[in-house]
Amino acid sequence: MDLSLFMNRYYLLLKTHYLLFYSAYGAIIPILNLTLRAHGLSNTEISYSNIILPFLIFFTSPLLGFIADHSRRFILTFNAILSITICLFLIMFFLPTVKSHHIQADMRHDNQHGYLLIFCASQEVATKCATRSECGCSYQARCVQDKTALNFTFTMSSISIEKDLKDDTKSTCEIDYRVPIEEPFVKSLPDDKSFEAKCEIVCSIPYFCHGLRYQHQVIYVLLYSLIYIIGSALLSNANAIGVSIGFSVLIRSDLIGKQRVWGTIGFGLTAFISSRLYGAFKKESVYICIFIIIALLTIIVTSFISIKNDDETIKRNKQTLNLSALIALLTDFDIFIFLSIALFWGMCHGCMYPFVYLYIDEIAPCQSRSIVGWMSLVSALSEVFALYIARRMLKFFGTNISSIIIFLAFAVRFGGYYFIQQPYHFIFVETMHFFNFGILYVLMAQKADSIAPPGLSGTLQGIAHGVSHGLGRGIGLLISSLIYIVFQERLLFLVFMILNIIAAIIYSIYFLLKWRKSSHKSLTSSNNDDDEDDEKNRIELTLESDESINNESVVSISRMKINTDDS
């Protein structure tokens, strides 16, 4: 058997493409936010970057999909995006770290509280390390008075702590702290009320306590943020182009799930191996090295994939790829409903990540990493199983009923986050990832490919990806941030549970009405066909009858002629 035929038949190159690409994805994406924090960016700055990112994906994903459709250069577009991403992340990992001073404090005596530590810092200083005291995190003060070193440990959970929120927008910090120094260290201090000392506040776990930055560090903060946003957006867009590559190779669109499942396997394995290597070497350069090696292998393998690009397809694409076709695509009502569903699903993912993990970190800070690890494992296994059987499930239930099931699965998942009190039990709720990503991913890709006009499959894939992972996720992040900060953490999940139940009801009614309408049309068409068949049969019977009469008449005339001749 010819090797190329073997590869085309079993799609080995396509499977390898997904395996390598998502392996590179898994090596870098999970630790990007941690890298930004380790390089000196605050949680607020990282949050702003994450909010901007989905909206950039929303605008760039359809544009790149349209470019790929117009040029039919899926492979070249994908490789160019991945190459630029490699360069950007390489620069980000080797940028200078944003430098900050330790928190500067004054030790003074107060008539009401005794000795105090007075300093100015962000609100996170009072929460991040304090909630992890059971994990071993503690606040440490390093003080100096007349060349005498005074080092002691203190807590931020005292009820007598005073925090004054600064109203001055030009202030370099958020809160003025007045923290009482507790026993037994206070006994070693002199009774002289005029005693003062200069101190530095640090945390036993890094990145929880940082003071004012050095001068001219804003440029590095902007560079980190821009590189993170652009690089992550390009990597996400490469994901959408990868789907278009799959549909350009496969002979049937319902085979995409069995190809994509190898991507999930690669993502999970590489993320786990990368974390083990980092634990062994304690160097974050491990992540960027693994990413670059696997990304380069992805580019090489992808270059050998053969795209179905016959002359008839190229000619059709050149005829349909214009502005009027794109406008007609966006004004089609079925496509509008499809994109509205993609938008809502994106909002749900914007609520889950990162707010579920943040919620777990708040209610179980010492066990959060272990719980999140198990949740990731269960969701990955569920996703693998879903991608493998997605074709059969979508064929059995259809895309409409499957969409309703996905809404209900989201409702069950958010309901579990709200009602379950033990965070370790969240692991069982993660089985809903079977529907919320595995079936969802294949349904969106397959639906976009089936309803797209000729030559606009990649464009609709990009639009759907941008609406879901871009606009939808961005809106979900904004709404979730408002609820999470202003109201209550758990209330966020109750709200999204109710929204998914309402969405399931609304789209069920819509699909039911659409089904009845199509059934009525089919019945009317069938009756018309039956009437036409009856009319046709009646005419045929009439013609046969006339023909029989004519034949009898001819026979009679012939007999009369014979009788006449005999006479």
Helices and strands as residue ranges (DSSP letters): H 3-10, H 12-28, G 29-31, H 32-38, H 43-71, H 74-93, E 103-110, E 114-121, G 123-126, G 130-135, E 139-145, E 148-154, E 162-165, E 175-180, G 185-188, E 197-203, H 218-249, G 253-255, H 256-281, H 285-303, H 311-320, H 323-331, H 333-352, H 355-363, H 368-419, G 423-425, H 426-429, G 430-432, H 433-433, I 434-439, H 440-451, H 457-465, I 466-472, H 473-486, H 489-566
